[in-house]
Amino acid sequence: MDLFQKCYDFTRADEVKAKGLYPYFRPIEDNEGPVVQIEGRKVIMAGSNNYLGLTAHPAVKEAAIRAIERYGTGCSGSRYLTGTIDLHIELERRLAEFLGYEAVLLFSTGYQTALGSISALVGKGDYVISDKENHASIINACMLAKGGFAEFVRYKHNDMDDLEKVLQRIPADAGKLVVTDGVFSVTGEIVDLPRLVEVAHRYGARVLVDDAHAVGVIGHGGRGTASHFGLTAETDLTMGTFSKTFASLGGFIAGPERVINYLKHHSPALIFSASPTPASVAAALAALEILERHPELVSRLIANADYMRKGLSELGFNVYHSPTAIVPVIVGDVETALVLWRKLYDGGVFVNAFIPPGVPPNMSMMRTSYMATHERVHLDAIIEAFEKAGRELGLIPQRSDAGVATH
């Protein structure tokens, strides 16, 4: 069979486009944070991971501009050779201090951080143990480790009893790494870290938490999942990204200095990739400084998300509740989800439509997420758009003229 035949046979996206319901790859023409311009018109952004709204912050933009003027547009080499500049070292030091770890290592993307860290740490005869609902970058990192003859096993989502059963079956003398999202990116759910740490360490396993959706969102001053539970000292490694809270591009892993030193010299994803650009690092540094000076941004972010959880729930939508910036509205079938997405978009609101295989069957949803910079007028407009579209589609009760809900 021709290798490309599956490409020609894939027509689902074309069919959805023909119906005018395709929600993906919509180019943003102008970005002011809570409001963006798409296809020539302004819409409220309720699907971005720009949690603190710092991509449009003047200080962040100015820092990136200054870095380009001083260092140019790229580093033209890997961190291992000619690609390290003083900004890389400064951001690593500042992040380590902020998060409460001995050392930090930067990677060029968050995805690459997972691939480069897990596959370098977990080798032949070792075990990597992953939550079944971890991010795709973690799953692919575990598969890469498996290709290097490590063992890859999973446990039921956020189920620490099942994690213990898995660990009981692993040889006591094997190296073991338990990997989990801190905040799960689809639902916004927080890992049961106290129990995970207790179980993992009882069986001699190390713990790696992916805080891509947690830093700047939960924990003391936005310091992430370990801080949220007061378990920084017990959480062996934390990794994250700059593409969300830090308004940039890149990733990092934080942990003991000896472990970070090992990764510096053994991670192919680091050694054989170009280093993060000067503008990216400078922007992340500026965002970190803003977060340190203004921890109230974290409180404002969560207050906005809580307001939306309450408002959408009171309308009758099936809302997944969590104490984070992510507010999923579960719709059910794919077609209804795509139609709802289109109605919201036409109503001036952009959200993310999550459909299988990204979510389980009959769990299609609008994955909404919020920023510290959303104003009440934005949030109320989003609720109004959801109400109008939800009633038109029969997803929430109708209201009588007297304002009483009817079914």
RODO-2510 file (C-alpha; in nm, 4 decimals, decimal comma):
residues 407
     n   res          X          Y          Z
     1     m     0,0000     0,0000     0,0000
     2     d     0,1135     0,3557    -0,0747
     3     l     0,2304     0,5236     0,2448
     4     f     0,0353     0,8375     0,1498
     5     q    -0,2980     0,6579     0,0957
     6     k    -0,4169     0,7328     0,4496
     7     c    -0,3555     1,1009     0,3778
     8     y    -0,5815     1,0955     0,0729
     9     d    -0,8431     0,8947     0,2629
    10     f    -0,8582     1,1505     0,5458
    11     t    -1,1500     1,3769     0,4560
    12     r    -1,3103     1,4465     0,7954
    13     a    -1,1573     1,7930     0,8263
    14     d    -1,2744     1,8842     0,4744
    15     e    -1,6283     1,7721     0,5584
    16     v    -1,6371     1,9853     0,8733
    17     k    -1,4967     2,2841     0,6811
    18     a    -1,7691     2,2460     0,4193
    19     k    -2,0295     2,2841     0,6949
    20     g    -1,8599     2,5980     0,8250
    21     l    -1,7899     2,4325     1,1619
    22     y    -1,4108     2,3922     1,1490
    23     p    -1,2687     2,5464     1,4693
    24     y    -0,8955     2,4924     1,4159
    25     f    -0,6033     2,6834     1,2638
    26     r    -0,7909     3,0162     1,2669
    27     p    -0,5221     3,2831     1,2241
    28     i    -0,5177     3,5615     1,4820
    29     e    -0,4451     3,8934     1,3133
    30     d    -0,4095     4,1118     1,6229
    31     n    -0,3759     4,0166     1,9882
    32     e    -0,4565     4,2453     2,2783
    33     g    -0,4941     3,9646     2,5339
    34     p    -0,8633     3,9325     2,6285
    35     v    -0,9679     4,0524     2,2822
    36     v    -0,8196     3,9341     1,9521
    37     q    -0,8895     3,9988     1,5876
    38     i    -0,9788     3,7000     1,3708
    39     e    -1,1038     3,7243     1,0131
    40     g    -1,1250     4,1001     1,0358
    41     r    -1,3361     4,1273     1,3511
    42     k    -1,2786     4,1540     1,7231
    43     v    -1,3718     3,8537     1,9388
    44     i    -1,3277     3,7855     2,3097
    45     m    -1,0602     3,5217     2,3661
    46     a    -1,1806     3,2550     2,6094
    47     g    -0,9512     2,9761     2,4992
    48     s    -0,5972     3,1008     2,5473
    49     n    -0,3370     2,9672     2,7896
    50     n    -0,2100     3,3245     2,8328
    51     y    -0,3236     3,2925     3,1930
    52     l    -0,1842     3,6166     3,3337
    53     g    -0,2394     3,8101     3,0112
    54     l     0,1305     3,8972     2,9852
    55     t     0,1800     3,8436     2,6113
    56     a     0,0486     4,1966     2,5589
    57     h     0,2261     4,3504     2,8595
    58     p     0,4473     4,6448     2,7537
    59     a     0,7373     4,5366     2,9761
    60     v     0,7392     4,1859     2,8265
    61     k     0,7335     4,3146     2,4708
    62     e     1,0028     4,5716     2,5442
    63     a     1,2278     4,3061     2,6992
    64     a     1,2022     4,0945     2,3850
    65     i     1,2835     4,3926     2,1646
    66     r     1,5881     4,4860     2,3731
    67     a     1,7149     4,1274     2,3607
    68     i     1,6950     4,1196     1,9816
    69     e     1,8814     4,4500     1,9613
    70     r     2,1611     4,3135     2,1814
    71     y     2,1865     3,9452     2,0869
    72     g     2,0156     3,9208     1,7488
    73     t     1,7259     3,6938     1,6561
    74     g     1,8788     3,3565     1,7402
    75     c     2,1631     3,1825     1,9213
    76     s     2,2787     2,9729     1,6228
    77     g     2,3755     2,6719     1,8274
    78     s     2,2805     2,4301     2,1012
    79     r     2,3097     2,5087     2,4707
    80     y     2,5910     2,2525     2,4817
    81     l     2,8107     2,4405     2,2363
    82     t     2,7713     2,8015     2,1163
    83     g     2,4042     2,8544     2,1986
    84     t     2,4214     2,9626     2,5637
    85     i     2,3947     3,3337     2,6423
    86     d     2,3958     3,5014     2,9811
    87     l     2,0153     3,5403     2,9692
    88     h     1,9779     3,1605     2,9749
    89     i     2,1870     3,1376     3,2911
    90     e     2,0026     3,4265     3,4548
    91     l     1,6585     3,2792     3,3849
    92     e     1,7674     2,9375     3,5136
    93     r     1,8927     3,0942     3,8364
    94     r     1,5847     3,3114     3,8833
    95     l     1,3443     3,0249     3,8166
    96     a     1,5249     2,7963     4,0590
    97     e     1,4955     3,0610     4,3310
    98     f     1,1300     3,1262     4,2512
    99     l     1,0285     2,7598     4,2511
   100     g     1,2445     2,6565     4,5478
   101     y     1,4772     2,4119     4,3713
   102     e     1,8559     2,3860     4,3538
   103     a     1,8796     2,4218     3,9772
   104     v     1,6871     2,4648     3,6526
   105     l     1,7638     2,3691     3,2927
   106     l     1,6000     2,5428     2,9940
   107     f     1,4791     2,3663     2,6802
   108     s     1,3564     2,5187     2,3550
   109     t     0,9925     2,4102     2,4042
   110     g     0,7801     2,2613     2,6784
   111     y     0,7185     1,9527     2,4649
   112     q     1,0910     1,9084     2,4190
   113     t     1,1422     1,9398     2,7951
   114     a     0,9346     1,6279     2,8552
   115     l     1,1028     1,4319     2,5755
   116     g     1,4515     1,5422     2,6742
   117     s     1,4161     1,4894     3,0486
   118     i     1,2231     1,1641     3,0778
   119     s     1,4083     0,9785     2,8015
   120     a     1,7459     1,0844     2,9446
   121     l     1,6629     0,9855     3,3026
   122     v     1,4821     0,6573     3,2398
   123     g     1,6930     0,3957     3,0646
   124     k     1,7307     0,0215     3,0197
   125     g     1,5870    -0,1687     3,3154
   126     d     1,4203     0,1420     3,4617
   127     y     1,0454     0,2046     3,4842
   128     v     0,8484     0,5170     3,3971
   129     i     0,4979     0,5197     3,5457
   130     s     0,2473     0,7629     3,3962
   131     d    -0,1063     0,8789     3,4736
   132     k    -0,3321     0,7613     3,1891
   133     e    -0,4512     1,1182     3,1223
   134     n    -0,1111     1,2848     3,1131
   135     h    -0,0347     1,5289     2,8340
   136     a     0,0701     1,3897     2,4970
   137     s     0,4246     1,5192     2,5464
   138     i     0,4626     1,2989     2,8534
   139     i     0,3175     0,9941     2,6800
   140     n     0,5495     1,0419     2,3840
   141     a     0,8441     1,0912     2,6190
   142     c     0,7586     0,7631     2,7900
   143     m     0,7371     0,5905     2,4513
   144     l     1,0787     0,7314     2,3642
   145     a     1,2172     0,5923     2,6899
   146     k     1,0559     0,2589     2,6054
   147     g     1,2392     0,2662     2,2721
   148     g     1,5550     0,2874     2,4801
   149     f     1,4473    -0,0359     2,6550
   150     a     1,2911     0,1202     2,9632
   151     e     0,9596    -0,0178     3,0882
   152     f     0,6535     0,2037     3,0442
   153     v     0,3413     0,1412     3,2544
   154     r     0,0322     0,3480     3,3320
   155     y    -0,2021     0,3829     3,6244
   156     k    -0,5674     0,4906     3,6320
   157     h    -0,6232     0,8641     3,6233
   158     n    -0,5428     1,0295     3,9575
   159     d    -0,6021     0,6930     4,1272
   160     m    -0,3344     0,6467     4,3895
   161     d    -0,4604     0,3035     4,4924
   162     d    -0,4005     0,1880     4,1375
   163     l    -0,0602     0,3591     4,1356
   164     e     0,0308     0,1583     4,4433
   165     k    -0,0786    -0,1650     4,2755
   166     v     0,1402    -0,0804     3,9762
   167     l     0,4402    -0,0029     4,1964
   168     q     0,3934    -0,3252     4,3927
   169     r     0,4471    -0,5247     4,0722
   170     i     0,7754    -0,3504     3,9849
   171     p     1,1042    -0,4981     4,1142
   172     a     1,2149    -0,3178     4,4278
   173     d     1,5675    -0,2653     4,2958
   174     a     1,4561    -0,1060     3,9644
   175     g     1,4857     0,2670     3,9003
   176     k     1,1363     0,4200     3,8979
   177     l     0,9982     0,7581     3,7896
   178     v     0,6323     0,8501     3,8460
   179     v     0,5226     1,1261     3,6073
   180     t     0,2031     1,3277     3,6325
   181     d     0,0482     1,6511     3,5205
   182     g     0,0102     1,8934     3,8088
   183     v    -0,2968     2,0543     3,6546
   184     f    -0,4495     1,8334     3,3864
   185     s    -0,4811     2,0407     3,0718
   186     v    -0,8258     1,9273     2,9559
   187     t    -1,0262     1,9390     3,2794
   188     g    -0,8178     2,1677     3,4988
   189     e    -0,8176     1,8989     3,7680
   190     i    -0,5287     1,9020     4,0171
   191     v    -0,3314     1,5847     4,0880
   192     d    -0,3616     1,4275     4,4322
   193     l     0,0018     1,5086     4,4963
   194     p     0,0120     1,4382     4,8726
   195     r    -0,0959     1,0790     4,8199
   196     l     0,1140     1,0376     4,5041
   197     v     0,4319     1,1513     4,6782
   198     e     0,3626     0,9299     4,9778
   199     v     0,3003     0,6198     4,7652
   200     a     0,5845     0,6827     4,5200
   201     h     0,8491     0,7399     4,7829
   202     r     0,7345     0,4409     4,9869
   203     y     0,8249     0,2238     4,6869
   204     g     1,1516     0,4043     4,6109
   205     a     1,0189     0,5956     4,3085
   206     r     1,1094     0,9509     4,2137
   207     v     0,8369     1,2016     4,1212
   208     l     0,8207     1,4380     3,8234
   209     v     0,5319     1,6873     3,8019
   210     d     0,4498     1,8706     3,4793
   211     d     0,3359     2,2177     3,5861
   212     a     0,2661     2,3604     3,2406
   213     h    -0,0837     2,4662     3,3522
   214     a     0,0015     2,5205     3,7190
   215     v     0,2843     2,7741     3,7433
   216     g     0,1289     3,1174     3,7645
   217     v    -0,2088     2,9578     3,8383
   218     i    -0,1897     2,7749     4,1725
   219     g     0,0483     2,7631     4,4653
   220     h     0,1963     3,0432     4,6746
   221     g     0,2365     3,3388     4,4391
   222     g     0,1789     3,1038     4,1445
   223     r     0,4628     2,8641     4,2282
   224     g     0,2733     2,5592     4,1093
   225     t     0,1430     2,2261     4,2307
   226     a     0,4129     2,1349     4,4830
   227     s     0,3770     2,4777     4,6440
   228     h    -0,0023     2,4433     4,6410
   229     f     0,0280     2,1402     4,8686
   230     g     0,3361     2,2549     5,0602
   231     l     0,5354     1,9678     4,9101
   232     t     0,8176     2,1363     4,7196
   233     a     1,0857     1,9558     4,9215
   234     e     0,9155     1,6198     4,8608
   235     t     0,8568     1,6708     4,4860
   236     d     1,1772     1,5567     4,3171
   237     l     1,1361     1,7320     3,9832
   238     t     0,9043     1,9928     3,8328
   239     m     0,8931     2,0803     3,4652
   240     g     0,7009     2,3504     3,2854
   241     t     0,6699     2,5762     2,9864
   242     f     0,7061     2,9428     2,8970
   243     s     0,4193     2,9364     2,6467
   244     k     0,1478     3,0007     2,9034
   245     t     0,2032     3,2063     3,2182
   246     f     0,5438     3,3278     3,0981
   247     a     0,4130     3,4701     2,7698
   248     s     0,6888     3,3242     2,5555
   249     l     0,8211     2,9969     2,4126
   250     g     1,0428     2,7373     2,5767
   251     g     1,0449     2,4974     2,8687
   252     f     1,2302     2,4111     3,1869
   253     i     1,2922     2,1375     3,4386
   254     a     1,3734     2,2118     3,8034
   255     g     1,5322     1,9766     4,0548
   256     p     1,8499     1,8804     4,2435
   257     e     2,1677     2,0299     4,0987
   258     r     2,3234     1,6864     4,0362
   259     v     2,0193     1,5719     3,8380
   260     i     2,0098     1,8910     3,6310
   261     n     2,3843     1,8572     3,5674
   262     y     2,3289     1,5010     3,4434
   263     l     2,0551     1,6165     3,2039
   264     k     2,2835     1,8891     3,0687
   265     h     2,5290     1,6225     2,9570
   266     h     2,2962     1,3354     2,8618
   267     s     1,9797     1,4794     2,7029
   268     p     1,9893     1,4556     2,3204
   269     a     1,6913     1,6921     2,2992
   270     l     1,9058     1,9574     2,4654
   271     i     2,2429     1,8790     2,3110
   272     f     2,1208     1,8472     1,9520
   273     s     1,8670     2,1330     1,9421
   274     a     1,9139     2,5048     1,8975
   275     s     1,8772     2,6935     2,2238
   276     p     1,5828     2,9197     2,3159
   277     t     1,6033     3,2517     2,1319
   278     p     1,7135     3,5684     2,3116
   279     a     1,3725     3,7293     2,2698
   280     s     1,1963     3,4233     2,4138
   281     v     1,4214     3,4105     2,7197
   282     a     1,4027     3,7839     2,7809
   283     a     1,0232     3,7787     2,7567
   284     a     1,0021     3,4910     3,0050
   285     l     1,2351     3,6740     3,2426
   286     a     1,0208     3,9867     3,2255
   287     a     0,7055     3,7817     3,2859
   288     l     0,8668     3,6148     3,5879
   289     e     0,9576     3,9553     3,7299
   290     i     0,5983     4,0747     3,6875
   291     l     0,4657     3,7626     3,8587
   292     e     0,7069     3,8097     4,1495
   293     r     0,6063     4,1755     4,1908
   294     h     0,2353     4,1214     4,1376
   295     p     0,1188     3,7926     4,2914
   296     e    -0,2314     3,9423     4,3010
   297     l    -0,2524     3,8545     3,9297
   298     v    -0,2899     3,4892     4,0333
   299     s    -0,5809     3,5736     4,2648
   300     r    -0,7457     3,7789     3,9908
   301     l    -0,7082     3,4917     3,7435
   302     i    -0,8738     3,2397     3,9755
   303     a    -1,1489     3,4876     4,0671
   304     n    -1,2299     3,5266     3,6962
   305     a    -1,2377     3,1500     3,6414
   306     d    -1,4551     3,0997     3,9512
   307     y    -1,6960     3,3662     3,8243
   308     m    -1,7302     3,1788     3,4965
   309     r    -1,7727     2,8385     3,6647
   310     k    -2,0543     2,9809     3,8750
   311     g    -2,2201     3,1692     3,5897
   312     l    -2,2156     2,8824     3,3407
   313     s    -2,3287     2,6310     3,6031
   314     e    -2,6208     2,8497     3,7063
   315     l    -2,7344     2,8614     3,3429
   316     g    -2,7558     2,4816     3,3492
   317     f    -2,4436     2,3848     3,1589
   318     n    -2,2514     2,0725     3,2563
   319     v    -1,9368     2,2361     3,3918
   320     y    -1,6358     2,0468     3,5231
   321     h    -1,5341     2,2112     3,8502
   322     s    -1,1731     2,2667     3,9519
   323     p    -0,9862     2,5478     4,1311
   324     t    -0,7777     2,6429     3,8259
   325     a    -0,7991     2,8664     3,5179
   326     i    -0,9592     2,5961     3,3009
   327     v    -1,3399     2,5752     3,2844
   328     p    -1,4622     2,2894     3,0598
   329     v    -1,8236     2,2913     2,9426
   330     i    -1,9164     1,9338     2,8544
   331     v    -2,1494     1,9051     2,5556
   332     g    -2,1503     1,5377     2,4580
   333     d    -2,1507     1,4500     2,0900
   334     v    -1,9137     1,5902     1,8322
   335     e    -2,1681     1,7536     1,6009
   336     t    -2,3361     1,9484     1,8804
   337     a    -1,9988     2,0629     2,0090
   338     l    -1,8945     2,1932     1,6677
   339     v    -2,2262     2,3733     1,6180
   340     l    -2,1975     2,5286     1,9644
   341     w    -1,8440     2,6400     1,8844
   342     r    -1,9668     2,8105     1,5661
   343     k    -2,2533     2,9858     1,7438
   344     l    -2,0174     3,1157     2,0113
   345     y    -1,7724     3,2332     1,7471
   346     d    -2,0474     3,4094     1,5548
   347     g    -2,1508     3,5630     1,8864
   348     g    -1,8068     3,7159     1,9316
   349     v    -1,6428     3,4578     2,1596
   350     f    -1,3558     3,2232     2,0745
   351     v    -1,3235     2,8994     2,2737
   352     n    -1,1555     2,5644     2,2099
   353     a    -1,3631     2,2737     2,0837
   354     f    -1,2240     1,9482     2,2225
   355     i    -1,3513     1,6368     2,0444
   356     p    -1,2390     1,2706     2,0303
   357     p    -0,9703     1,1424     2,0293
   358     g    -0,8604     1,4372     2,2424
   359     v    -1,1411     1,3511     2,4847
   360     p    -1,3349     1,0264     2,5455
   361     p    -1,6390     0,9454     2,3256
   362     n    -1,9492     1,1486     2,4161
   363     m    -1,7337     1,3887     2,6174
   364     s    -1,6874     1,6595     2,3533
   365     m    -1,6556     1,9946     2,5236
   366     m    -1,5863     2,3626     2,5013
   367     r    -1,2571     2,3936     2,6868
   368     t    -1,2663     2,7524     2,8085
   369     s    -0,9805     2,9187     2,9941
   370     y    -0,9376     3,2611     3,1438
   371     m    -0,6853     3,5369     3,2051
   372     a    -0,6110     3,7716     3,4887
   373     t    -0,6695     4,0535     3,2398
   374     h    -1,0285     3,9594     3,1537
   375     e    -1,2584     4,2355     3,2771
   376     r    -1,6098     4,1731     3,4062
   377     v    -1,7538     4,3098     3,0823
   378     h    -1,5666     4,0355     2,8914
   379     l    -1,6829     3,7612     3,1258
   380     d    -2,0458     3,8720     3,1152
   381     a    -2,0345     3,8817     2,7343
   382     i    -1,9031     3,5236     2,7303
   383     i    -2,1818     3,4090     2,9606
   384     e    -2,4383     3,5877     2,7434
   385     a    -2,3062     3,4181     2,4288
   386     f    -2,3151     3,0772     2,5989
   387     e    -2,6692     3,1391     2,7205
   388     k    -2,7992     3,2370     2,3756
   389     a    -2,6286     2,9471     2,1972
   390     g    -2,7140     2,6968     2,4717
   391     r    -3,0843     2,7768     2,4579
   392     e    -3,0907     2,7615     2,0776
   393     l    -2,9364     2,4128     2,0899
   394     g    -3,1440     2,2894     2,3835
   395     l    -2,8367     2,2386     2,5996
   396     i    -2,9810     2,4432     2,8854
   397     p    -3,3432     2,5106     2,9945
   398     q    -3,5496     2,7722     2,8140
   399     r    -3,6828     3,0687     3,0071
   400     s    -4,0432     3,1790     3,0157
   401     d    -4,1372     3,5442     2,9712
   402     a    -4,1464     3,5739     3,3475
   403     g    -3,7845     3,4641     3,3641
   404     v    -3,8596     3,1185     3,5052
   405     a    -3,6665     2,8291     3,3558
   406     t    -3,8766     2,5778     3,1621
   407     h    -3,7858     2,2486     3,0016
***
